[in-house]
Amino acid sequence: MKKFLQVFVLLGFLTVISAWNTISMAQEEQDFAAITILTVNDFHGALIQDNRNPGAIRLAHYLKDEFVLNPEGTLIVSAGDMFQGTIDADLLKGEPIVAIMNNIGFDAMAIGNHEFDWGIETLRERAQQAHFPFLAANVFEKSSQTLLPFAKPYIILDRKGVKIAVIGIATPETAYKAHPDVVSGYRFADPAKTVNALLPELKRQGTDVIIVLSHLGCEPDTRTNTLRGEAALLAKRLSGVAAIITGHSHTKLAGTVNGIPVIQAAYNGRSVGKVNLVYSREAKKVISAVTSVADVPLEGLAGDLAVSAIVQAAQSQTAVLKGMVLGDAKVRLSHNRYELSPLGQWASDMLRKAGKTDVAFLNGGSIRTGELFGPITKASLYELMPFDNRLLVIEMTGREIMNALEYGIDNQKVGMLQFSGLMVTYDYSRPVNKRVTHAVLTNGRKLERNESYKVAVNDFLFAGGDGFTMFTAGRSPVDTHVSIREIIEQAISQAGQLAPEQDGRLKIRNKQSFIPAA
């Protein structure tokens, strides 16, 4: 009987404690609101799991598990560049990606530069398909000075009675990193001016929390232990913003600039960013902000059945093409867009051969795979060159070719210009724009400044993409209407086995003594 009374008293005590905690939690929720923002960026169509990327099925499960931890207070957003980058996504022009985002329950997406890859009409179709808004507050049609008609500058969401404004910002780099034929009619306004202009309007609408959802790059500066890049510059010019969500640079980071949390979740769905905010209803402001980035597990996480069905449907439409073996790389053909790479040299050689030209150029960013080695399938070809660029043959003077080399060699902003048909010497001890000291054709003839040469380029360069404006002056353009990918595919198929040798076409002098300007 005594033991029974002890148990009874203990149960009663626990019941009181439980009731007190319930009251305490209810009081806390009345005074404060816990808001969670889950972020994904630069997914690049990575639908299928491999040894590095979790794939859409695992990513969906991870996001849904995180959502249920705070269902009334969670937002799921994307910082852009979601659609393009793999054979499944590219052939279907991003349609399965939007279907997956709809299923997961995304609340908004900032428009990235690669969202423009398939043209405005396709982007409009994806926006119409989406159950969430595409955001771009700083993209204007030049002719009408109006915003993109299928995008919004911001969205205001209610979570636990807290009004949260999400402003979308595109990178101004889109003006030269997207195809000029697509974006030349649009103006990409200054991010800070755009956000600051919207803040009074959002305050008048009674918003409690303001988030910037941007496709702006950001990277850690290990020398100063700070953040740098477009997003960091934006943060330095803002106040009254609770967090800046970033993308574009494929960086995994969670930090602070000017007192504003800045976050980015790597790329390909490998990581998910989380911003945990505590909003005080009494103080009417965010009193706590904690950011973190977690990797999505490659193992031990069940897949999401609904998203699995979407992925399987996409795969069934592309299965035959993906498995087709085109050839075999017997040596490792690596690529770094900021260097003259073995893969870039070989690809530009193939362009010169296809165009029957004296010289050929490829922008460093046109090649996306880090390495080719072993069997080359149709799928790996799409990973190598996901863009639908075409081959053009133009005429350029030797002076214009030299200008392209001066601008393109060691260009750390847009990438190294890959070239074929030339042997070049580049001297860092000389002034900028006068560093190409020697340039001869592969037949041994000197490149004459006033002589005209046939040059193979893609349509991206011909339109002045990546800032290569000298190519827009090319004369007598002949559009072959053949894609660069087709040329590379044919070259691989005809060769069967790839084992190109390096010819030392670029000689660098005095780089060790070169000190960049501060």
C-alpha positions in Angstrom: 0.0 0.0 0.0 2.8 2.4 0.9 4.6 1.6 -2.5 1.3 2.2 -4.3 0.9 5.7 -2.6 4.5 6.5 -3.6 3.8 5.7 -7.2 0.5 7.6 -7.1 2.2 10.7 -5.6 5.1 10.5 -8.2 2.6 10.2 -11.1 0.7 13.2 -9.7 3.9 15.2 -9.4 4.8 14.3 -13.0 1.4 15.3 -14.2 1.8 18.7 -12.5 5.2 19.2 -14.1 3.9 18.2 -17.5 1.0 20.6 -17.2 3.3 23.4 -16.1 5.6 22.7 -19.1 2.6 22.9 -21.4 1.6 26.2 -20.0 5.1 27.5 -20.1 5.5 26.4 -23.8 2.2 28.0 -24.7 3.2 31.2 -23.0 6.6 31.1 -24.8 4.8 30.6 -28.2 2.6 33.5 -27.3 5.6 35.8 -26.6 7.9 34.4 -29.2 7.7 32.7 -32.6 10.3 30.2 -33.8 10.8 30.5 -37.5 12.8 28.0 -39.6 14.0 28.7 -43.2 15.3 25.7 -45.1 17.5 26.6 -48.1 18.7 24.8 -51.3 20.7 26.3 -54.1 22.3 25.4 -57.4 20.7 21.9 -57.6 21.6 21.9 -61.3 19.2 19.0 -62.2 21.0 16.5 -60.0 18.0 14.1 -59.9 20.0 10.9 -59.5 22.0 9.8 -56.5 25.7 9.1 -57.1 28.8 8.8 -54.9 28.8 12.6 -54.3 25.2 13.8 -54.7 22.2 12.5 -52.7 19.7 12.9 -55.6 16.2 14.4 -55.5 14.6 11.4 -53.7 16.9 11.7 -50.6 16.9 15.5 -50.7 13.1 15.5 -50.6 12.9 13.1 -47.7 15.5 15.2 -45.8 13.5 18.4 -46.4 10.2 16.9 -45.4 11.7 15.5 -42.2 13.0 18.9 -41.3 9.7 20.5 -42.1 7.7 18.4 -39.7 9.9 19.6 -36.8 8.3 23.0 -37.1 5.4 22.7 -39.6 3.7 26.0 -38.7 6.9 28.0 -38.7 8.9 26.7 -41.6 9.7 28.1 -45.1 11.5 26.2 -47.8 13.2 28.3 -50.4 15.6 28.0 -53.3 18.4 30.5 -54.3 18.2 29.5 -58.0 20.0 27.5 -60.7 17.9 24.5 -60.0 17.0 23.1 -63.4 19.9 22.8 -65.8 23.0 20.5 -65.6 22.2 16.8 -66.2 20.8 14.9 -69.2 17.5 14.1 -67.5 16.9 17.8 -66.5 18.2 19.2 -69.8 16.3 17.0 -72.2 13.1 17.8 -70.3 14.0 21.4 -69.8 13.7 21.4 -66.0 10.1 20.1 -65.9 10.8 17.3 -63.4 12.7 19.6 -61.1 9.7 21.9 -60.8 7.4 18.9 -60.2 9.7 17.8 -57.4 9.8 21.3 -55.8 6.0 21.4 -56.0 5.8 18.1 -54.2 8.2 19.1 -51.5 6.3 22.4 -50.9 8.8 25.1 -51.8 7.6 28.6 -51.0 9.7 30.6 -53.3 12.7 30.5 -55.7 15.1 33.3 -56.7 15.9 33.2 -60.5 19.5 32.1 -61.2 21.5 32.9 -64.3 21.1 29.3 -65.6 17.3 29.6 -65.4 17.7 31.6 -68.6 19.6 28.9 -70.5 16.6 27.6 -72.5 15.2 31.1 -73.3 12.5 33.3 -71.8 9.5 31.2 -73.0 10.8 28.0 -71.3 11.4 30.0 -68.2 7.9 31.3 -68.4 6.6 27.8 -68.8 8.5 26.6 -65.7 7.1 29.6 -63.7 3.6 28.7 -64.8 4.1 25.1 -63.8 5.4 26.0 -60.3 3.1 26.2 -57.3 5.5 28.8 -55.8 6.6 32.2 -57.1 9.8 32.9 -59.1 11.3 36.0 -57.5 13.4 38.6 -59.2 13.1 42.2 -57.9 16.0 43.5 -59.9 15.4 42.2 -63.4 13.7 44.7 -65.8 12.7 44.6 -69.4 14.7 47.4 -71.0 11.9 48.3 -73.5 9.2 48.8 -70.9 11.2 49.2 -67.6 8.9 46.7 -66.1 9.7 43.5 -64.1 9.6 40.1 -65.6 5.9 39.4 -66.1 6.1 35.9 -64.8 8.1 36.7 -61.7 7.5 38.7 -58.5 9.8 41.1 -56.7 8.9 39.6 -53.4 6.4 37.4 -51.5 4.9 37.9 -48.0 4.3 34.7 -46.1 2.5 34.3 -42.7 4.1 31.9 -40.2 2.7 31.7 -36.7 1.2 35.2 -37.2 4.5 36.7 -38.2 4.6 38.3 -41.6 7.8 37.4 -43.5 8.8 39.2 -46.7 11.1 37.3 -49.0 12.8 39.5 -51.7 14.2 37.8 -54.7 17.5 39.1 -56.2 19.2 37.8 -59.4 23.0 38.2 -59.9 23.9 41.1 -62.2 26.5 38.7 -63.6 23.5 37.1 -65.5 24.0 40.0 -68.1 27.1 38.3 -69.3 27.0 34.8 -67.9 23.7 33.9 -69.5 23.3 33.8 -73.3 23.3 37.4 -74.6 20.6 36.6 -77.2 18.3 35.7 -74.2 19.2 38.4 -71.7 20.3 41.4 -73.9 16.8 42.9 -73.5 16.9 42.9 -69.8 18.6 45.1 -67.2 19.9 43.6 -64.0 19.7 46.4 -61.4 22.1 46.9 -58.4 21.0 44.4 -55.6 21.5 46.8 -52.7 19.7 49.7 -54.3 16.8 47.3 -55.2 16.5 45.9 -51.7 16.8 49.3 -50.0 14.1 50.8 -52.3 11.7 48.0 -51.3 12.2 48.2 -47.5 9.8 51.2 -46.9 7.1 49.5 -49.1 7.4 46.3 -47.1 7.3 48.1 -43.8 4.1 49.9 -44.9 2.6 46.5 -45.5 3.3 45.5 -42.0 6.0 43.0 -42.5 7.7 41.8 -39.4 10.7 40.0 -40.9 12.6 40.6 -44.2 14.7 37.9 -45.9 16.8 38.4 -49.1 16.7 35.3 -51.3 19.5 35.8 -53.8 21.5 34.1 -56.5 24.5 36.1 -55.4 27.9 34.5 -54.9 29.7 34.4 -51.6 32.9 32.8 -50.4 35.0 32.7 -47.3 38.2 34.8 -47.4 40.7 32.7 -45.4 43.2 35.5 -45.1 40.8 37.8 -43.3 38.4 35.2 -41.8 35.5 37.1 -43.4 33.1 36.6 -46.3 33.5 38.1 -49.7 31.6 38.3 -53.0 28.4 39.8 -54.2 26.3 38.7 -51.2 28.9 40.1 -48.7 28.9 43.4 -50.6 25.1 43.5 -50.4 25.1 42.8 -46.7 27.4 45.7 -46.1 24.9 48.1 -47.7 21.8 46.8 -45.9 20.1 47.1 -42.5 16.8 45.8 -41.2 17.3 42.5 -43.0 17.1 39.2 -40.9 19.1 37.0 -43.3 20.6 36.8 -46.8 20.3 33.5 -48.5 22.8 33.0 -51.4 23.8 30.8 -54.3 25.8 30.9 -57.5 29.3 30.3 -56.1 28.5 26.7 -55.0 29.9 27.4 -51.5 29.0 25.8 -48.3 29.0 28.6 -45.7 27.1 30.1 -42.8 28.5 33.4 -41.5 27.7 37.0 -40.7 28.4 40.2 -42.5 27.4 43.6 -41.0 25.4 41.8 -38.4 23.4 40.0 -41.0 23.4 36.2 -41.3 24.6 35.0 -44.7 24.2 31.4 -45.8 24.7 29.1 -48.8 24.2 25.4 -49.1 26.9 24.1 -51.5 25.3 22.7 -54.7 23.7 19.6 -56.3 21.5 19.1 -53.2 24.5 18.0 -51.2 23.6 20.2 -48.3 20.6 22.1 -46.9 20.9 25.4 -45.2 18.9 26.3 -42.1 18.2 29.7 -40.6 16.6 29.5 -37.2 15.0 32.8 -36.2 13.3 33.7 -32.9 10.9 36.6 -33.3 9.8 38.5 -30.2 6.1 39.7 -30.5 6.6 42.2 -27.7 9.8 43.7 -29.1 8.5 43.3 -32.6 11.9 42.1 -34.0 14.1 39.1 -34.4 16.1 38.6 -31.2 18.0 35.5 -32.3 19.3 34.2 -35.6 21.3 31.0 -35.9 22.5 29.6 -39.3 23.8 26.2 -40.1 24.5 24.0 -43.2 24.1 20.2 -43.0 25.0 17.6 -45.5 22.3 15.4 -46.9 23.2 11.8 -46.1 24.1 9.5 -48.9 23.1 6.5 -46.8 20.6 5.6 -44.1 17.9 7.9 -45.3 14.8 6.5 -46.9 13.7 7.8 -50.2 10.5 9.8 -50.8 8.0 7.7 -52.7 6.2 10.6 -54.5 9.4 12.1 -55.7 10.7 8.7 -56.6 7.8 8.4 -59.0 8.6 11.7 -60.6 12.3 10.8 -61.0 11.4 7.4 -62.5 9.1 9.0 -65.0 11.9 11.3 -66.1 14.4 8.5 -66.3 12.1 6.4 -68.5 12.1 9.2 -71.0 15.9 9.4 -71.2 17.1 5.9 -70.4 18.1 4.8 -73.9 20.1 7.9 -74.6 21.9 8.0 -71.2 23.4 4.5 -71.4 24.8 4.8 -75.0 28.6 4.5 -74.9 30.2 6.9 -77.3 33.9 6.2 -76.7 36.6 5.7 -74.1 39.1 8.2 -72.6 42.4 6.4 -72.2 44.0 9.3 -70.4 42.6 11.6 -67.8 41.2 14.7 -69.5 40.8 17.2 -66.7 39.2 20.6 -66.8 39.4 23.7 -64.6 37.7 26.7 -66.2 40.3 29.0 -64.8 43.2 27.2 -66.5 44.1 26.1 -70.1 43.0 22.5 -69.5 43.6 19.3 -71.4 39.9 18.8 -71.9 39.5 22.4 -73.1 42.3 22.2 -75.5 41.0 19.0 -77.0 37.5 20.3 -77.3 38.7 23.5 -79.0 40.8 21.4 -81.4 37.6 19.6 -82.4 35.8 22.9 -83.1 38.7 24.0 -85.3 38.6 20.7 -87.2 34.8 20.9 -87.6 34.8 24.5 -88.8 37.9 24.0 -90.9 39.3 27.2 -89.5 42.7 28.7 -88.6 41.8 29.3 -85.0 39.1 28.2 -82.5 38.0 29.5 -79.1 35.8 28.1 -76.3 34.9 30.0 -73.1 36.2 28.1 -70.1 32.7 27.9 -68.6 31.2 26.0 -71.6 32.8 22.8 -70.2 31.3 21.7 -66.9 32.8 18.3 -66.2 36.0 18.2 -64.1 37.4 15.2 -65.8 36.7 12.6 -68.5 38.2 9.2 -68.0 37.1 5.7 -69.0 33.8 5.0 -70.8 32.1 8.2 -72.2 28.3 7.8 -72.3 25.7 10.1 -73.7 24.9 11.1 -70.1 28.5 12.1 -69.4 28.5 14.0 -72.6 25.6 16.1 -71.3 27.4 16.7 -68.1 30.5 17.7 -70.1 28.5 20.3 -72.2 25.0 20.9 -70.8 24.5 24.1 -72.9 22.9 24.1 -76.3 25.5 26.3 -78.0 26.1 26.3 -81.7 29.2 26.5 -83.9 29.8 29.7 -85.9 32.6 30.5 -88.3 33.6 34.1 -88.4 36.5 36.2 -89.8 38.7 38.2 -87.4 41.9 40.2 -87.8 45.0 39.2 -86.0 44.6 42.3 -83.8 41.1 41.1 -82.7 42.4 37.6 -82.0 45.2 39.1 -79.9 42.6 41.2 -77.9 40.7 38.0 -77.2 43.9 36.3 -75.9 44.8 39.3 -73.7 41.3 39.4 -72.2 40.9 35.6 -71.9 44.2 34.2 -70.7 44.2 33.9 -66.9 40.8 35.7 -66.6 39.9 34.8 -63.1 36.5 36.5 -63.3 34.9 34.4 -66.1 37.5 31.7 -66.8 40.4 31.0 -69.1 39.7 31.2 -72.8 40.4 27.8 -74.3 42.0 28.0 -77.8 43.3 26.0 -80.7 45.5 26.7 -83.7 47.9 29.0 -81.9 51.2 28.8 -80.0 51.2 31.7 -77.5 53.7 33.2 -75.0 52.2 35.2 -72.2 54.5 37.4 -70.0 53.3 38.6 -66.6 56.1 41.1 -66.3 54.6 43.2 -69.0 51.6 45.6 -68.6 48.0 44.4 -68.7 46.8 44.0 -72.3 50.4 43.8 -73.6 51.3 40.4 -72.1 50.9 38.3 -75.3 54.5 38.6 -76.6 54.4 35.9 -79.2 51.6 34.3 -81.2 52.0 32.0 -84.2 49.7 29.6 -86.0 50.3 25.9 -85.8 51.7 26.0 -89.3 54.5 28.3 -88.0 53.2 31.5 -89.6 53.2 34.6 -87.4 49.8 36.0 -86.5 49.7 39.2 -88.4 47.6 42.0 -86.8 46.1 43.3 -90.0 45.5 39.9 -91.7 42.1 38.2 -91.6 41.7 34.7 -90.3 38.8 32.2 -90.1 37.8 31.5 -86.5 35.5 28.9 -84.9 33.5 30.0 -81.9 30.3 29.2 -80.2 27.3 31.5 -80.4 27.7 32.5 -76.8 31.1 34.1 -77.5 30.0 35.6 -80.8 27.3 37.4 -78.9 29.8 38.8 -76.5 29.2 36.4 -73.6 31.6 36.5 -70.6 32.6 40.0 -71.7 34.3 38.8 -74.9 33.1 41.8 -76.9 35.8 41.5 -79.5 34.0 38.5 -81.0 30.9 40.6 -81.7 33.1 42.4 -84.3 33.6 39.1 -86.2 32.7 39.5 -89.9 31.0 37.2 -92.4 29.4 35.0 -89.7 28.3 31.5 -90.8 26.0 29.8 -88.4 26.5 26.0 -88.9 23.3 25.3 -86.9 25.3 22.4 -85.4 25.6 22.3 -81.6 29.0 22.1 -79.9 27.7 19.0 -78.1 27.0 17.3 -81.5 30.5 18.1 -82.7 32.1 16.7 -79.6 29.9 13.6 -79.7 30.9 12.9 -83.3 34.6 13.4 -82.5 34.4 10.9 -79.6 32.5 8.4 -81.7 34.9 8.6 -84.6 38.0 8.4 -82.4 36.6 5.6 -80.3 39.5 6.0 -77.9 40.8 9.4 -76.7 44.4 9.9 -75.8 45.4 13.4 -76.9 48.9 14.7 -76.2 49.6 18.2 -74.9 51.4 20.4 -77.3 52.5 23.2 -75.0 50.5 25.8 -76.9 50.7 28.3 -74.0 54.0 29.3 -72.5 53.8 31.4 -69.3 56.7 33.6 -68.3 57.4 35.5 -65.0 54.3 34.5 -63.2 56.3 33.9 -60.0 57.2 37.5 -59.9 53.8 38.8 -60.6 52.1 40.6 -57.7 48.4 41.4 -58.3 47.2 45.0 -57.6 45.5 45.4 -54.3 
